[in-house]
């Protein structure tokens, strides 16, 4: 345990004994941290992109687009994972552009270029819906990690169904993430964990169990491709298996030795995804 984690753990233990409600709120703040990886990029336009405005979200007012929106070409939307930003998805821009897609990406609330270090899944899913609305929809959505839950939730909010949905190392439920969480040095006992669940319910306006990729995507009938590495130490492979078992028209491609982050830049993974998208594009008039 690092010195910082040790100090945090000791302080949280004292606070839990004296003021368990405050200790639970602190733990919820740490769990909801969007800067855990220390990412605060400069607001620089990515190579080859232009900006587009997002209406309807107080947290996300714009994003990046490669191509010409409104020129008649189909749109593909990239949705990054928690504590990351849109740059993590840039490896898919070139291949999707090669298929003739306009490609869009954005930083989630309190991620990337946006201020703050705390966000909720409610904010993220509403931002996805607002981005989709501003783009006029998307024929393809590619989402990574916990962004998979945000993506299907945003689609559900709009009642929109893409022609192809790609989930890369997808998270099944937020409950699973919280249950696996090590507390970042804090000693999260059963009582504190229950209070964190309650605090997340208060902040999101819905219980933690609401954030379930299968439940939120239950109405989807589009083809779904999940790609996951069984050795992923961040999100269990079983999450992808559960999603694919439950969503109609879903299939799972297993890749090995790429990990949770490396999966986004692996050429073999890109080939699988581009092949799937091209197959769906060819099947759609």
Secondary structure, 3 states (H helix, E strand, C coil): CCHHHHHHHHHHHHHHHHCHHHHHHHHHHHHCECCCCCCCCCCCCCCCCEEEECCCCCCCCEEEEECCCCCCCCEEEEECCCCCCHHHHCHHHHHHHHCCCEEEECCCCCCCCCCCCECCHHHHHHHHHHHHHHHCCCCEEEEECCHHHHHHHHHHHHCCCCCEEEEECCCCEHHHHHHHCCHHHCCCCHHHHHHHHHHHHHHHCCCHHHCEHHHHCCCCCCEEEEEEECCCCCCCHHHHHHHHHHCCCEEEEEECCCHHHHCCCCHHHHHHHHHHHHHHHHHCC
